[in-house]
C-alpha cells in the first residue's frame, strides 16, 4: 500500500525551528554563565566582584531592569545586597539591608529551592512594603526570585525586577536566574570554606605558640565525649 504523506503547515514548521533556536540559545547562555563561574573561581575573585560579573552576564541575556544578589547576615534577620545592577544606567549598587521580618512564608518556599514569580508586586504585602520603604526601586512591578543555596541551606537570593506592566517571567528567565544563583552559591561556599580553614590555621598557630612559651602545663578537654 502507498504510504500516506503528511505535510506540516509552514506555521508549525516555523514554530519548531523557533523552539530549536531558543533551546540552543538557552544552552549557550547557561554555558556562558558556567564558564564565567569557572574563571571567577580560578582567579579567586572576592564575592562582591564575582557578583558584579554575574549580574552583568545575566543582564546581557535577560530582559530585566535590575539584577540583584543578596545574602543573609549572621543573625539571619536581614539580607544585605551584595550587588544590584541597573541594566538601563549600567550602574552597580551594594550595601542595602533588607529586613526579612514578615517574609517567613516566602523564605520557606525559597528553602524548597522553588523560584518565586511575582507578576505584580502590588498584590504581595511584603514586596509592597519593600517598595514603600525604598528597598525596591521606584517603578518595580514584577519580580523573579531564586534561592542561593550553600551548605544545604538558603544563604541568599538572586532577583530580577521589571518595570511597567505586570509580567510573567519566561522559562529562559528562570533558567538564567537559576544558573546565576548556582555560580554565586559556589563562590560563596568556597569563600566560607576558606574562612573556616583560615580560622583553623590561626587557632593551630596560637596553640603551638602557647605550647612553646607556656611555663605551666596545658590540659585540653573535649566536652563532646
C-alpha positions in Angstrom: 0.0 0.0 0.0 1.1 3.5 -0.7 2.5 5.4 2.3 0.4 8.3 3.2 2.3 11.5 3.3 1.6 14.2 5.7 2.5 17.8 5.2 3.4 20.1 8.0 2.0 23.6 7.9 4.5 26.4 7.5 3.3 27.8 10.8 4.1 24.6 12.7 7.4 24.2 10.9 8.4 27.8 11.9 7.3 27.2 15.5 9.5 24.0 15.7 12.5 25.9 14.3 12.0 28.8 16.7 11.8 26.3 19.6 15.0 24.7 18.5 16.7 28.1 18.2 15.5 29.0 21.7 16.9 25.8 23.2 20.2 26.4 21.5 20.3 30.0 22.8 19.4 29.0 26.3 22.2 26.3 26.4 24.7 28.7 25.1 23.8 31.4 27.7 23.9 28.9 30.5 27.3 27.6 29.3 28.5 31.3 29.3 27.5 31.7 33.0 29.2 28.4 33.9 32.4 29.4 32.1 32.2 32.7 34.0 31.9 30.9 37.3 34.9 28.7 36.4 37.0 31.8 35.6 35.9 33.6 38.8 36.9 30.6 41.0 40.2 30.1 39.1 41.1 33.8 39.7 39.7 33.6 43.3 37.8 36.9 42.9 36.1 38.1 46.1 32.3 37.6 46.3 31.4 41.2 45.6 33.5 41.4 42.4 32.1 38.0 41.3 28.5 39.2 42.0 29.1 42.2 39.7 30.3 39.9 36.9 27.3 37.6 37.3 24.7 40.3 37.4 26.1 41.9 34.2 26.2 38.5 32.5 22.5 37.8 33.3 21.6 41.3 32.2 23.1 40.6 28.8 20.7 37.7 28.3 17.5 38.6 30.2 15.2 41.5 29.5 15.0 43.0 33.1 15.5 46.4 34.6 17.7 45.2 37.5 19.5 42.1 38.6 20.4 41.8 42.3 22.2 39.3 44.6 21.6 39.4 48.3 22.9 37.3 51.3 21.7 36.8 54.9 23.6 38.4 57.6 24.9 36.3 60.6 21.7 36.9 62.5 19.5 36.0 59.5 17.2 38.9 60.3 18.4 40.9 57.4 19.6 40.4 53.8 22.4 42.5 52.5 22.5 43.4 48.9 26.0 42.4 47.6 25.3 43.8 44.1 22.3 45.4 42.3 22.9 46.1 38.7 20.7 48.6 36.8 20.6 47.5 33.2 19.4 50.9 32.0 22.1 53.0 33.6 24.8 50.3 33.8 25.4 51.2 37.5 26.1 48.9 40.4 24.9 49.4 44.0 25.6 47.5 47.1 25.2 47.7 50.9 21.4 47.9 51.1 20.0 46.0 54.0 16.5 44.3 53.7 14.7 43.2 56.9 13.1 39.7 56.5 10.5 40.0 59.3 7.1 39.0 57.9 8.5 37.1 55.0 8.7 33.7 56.6 6.3 32.1 54.1 8.4 33.4 51.2 11.6 32.1 52.8 10.1 28.7 53.4 9.3 28.5 49.7 12.8 29.5 48.8 14.1 26.8 51.2 12.4 24.3 48.9 14.6 25.5 46.0 11.5 27.0 44.4 11.8 30.1 42.1 9.3 32.7 43.2 7.5 34.5 40.3 5.6 37.7 41.3 4.0 39.2 38.2 2.6 42.1 40.2 4.4 43.2 43.5 1.4 45.4 44.4 -0.5 42.3 45.2 2.1 40.9 47.6 2.1 42.7 51.0 5.8 42.0 51.8 7.0 43.3 48.4 4.6 46.2 48.5 6.2 47.2 51.9 9.7 47.0 50.4 8.6 49.3 47.7 7.1 51.8 50.1 10.3 51.7 52.3 12.5 52.3 49.3 14.3 49.0 49.2 12.7 48.1 45.9 13.4 50.8 43.4 10.5 53.0 42.4 8.5 51.7 39.5 9.3 48.0 40.0 6.2 46.0 39.1 7.3 42.3 38.6 10.0 40.3 40.5 11.5 36.9 40.0 13.4 35.5 43.0 15.5 32.3 43.1 17.4 30.9 46.1 21.1 30.9 46.5 21.8 27.6 48.3 25.1 26.9 50.1 25.8 24.1 52.6 22.2 22.8 52.1 20.5 25.9 53.3 19.3 29.2 51.8 22.2 31.6 52.0 20.7 34.3 49.9 18.7 35.1 46.8 19.1 36.3 43.2 16.3 38.5 41.9 15.3 40.1 38.6 13.0 43.1 38.6 10.9 44.6 35.8 9.2 48.0 35.4 6.0 48.7 33.6 3.0 46.4 33.2 2.8 43.1 35.2 4.9 40.4 33.7 5.2 36.6 34.0 8.8 35.5 33.7 9.7 33.1 30.9 11.4 29.7 31.3 14.5 31.3 29.8 14.5 34.0 32.6 14.1 31.3 35.2 16.9 29.2 33.8 19.3 32.1 33.6 18.5 33.2 37.2 19.0 29.7 38.5 22.3 29.3 36.7 23.5 32.6 38.1 22.4 31.6 41.6 24.4 28.4 41.3 27.5 30.2 40.2 27.2 32.7 43.1 26.5 29.8 45.6 29.7 28.0 44.6 31.7 31.2 45.1 30.1 31.9 48.4 30.6 28.3 49.6 34.3 28.5 48.5 34.8 31.7 50.5 33.1 30.3 53.6 35.3 27.2 53.4 38.4 29.3 53.0 37.4 31.4 56.1 36.9 28.3 58.2 40.3 26.9 57.1 42.0 30.2 57.8 40.4 30.3 61.3 41.5 26.8 62.0 45.1 27.5 60.9 45.2 30.6 63.1 43.9 28.7 66.1 46.5 26.0 65.5 49.3 28.6 65.2 48.2 30.2 68.5 48.0 26.8 70.2 51.5 25.9 69.0 52.8 29.3 70.2 51.3 28.6 73.7 52.8 25.2 73.8 56.3 26.6 73.1 56.0 29.6 75.6 53.8 28.4 78.4 55.6 27.7 81.7 52.7 25.7 83.1 51.0 22.5 81.8 48.0 22.9 79.4 45.2 20.5 79.6 42.7 20.3 76.7 39.3 18.7 77.5 36.9 17.5 74.8 33.4 18.2 76.2 31.7 16.3 73.4 32.9 13.0 74.9 
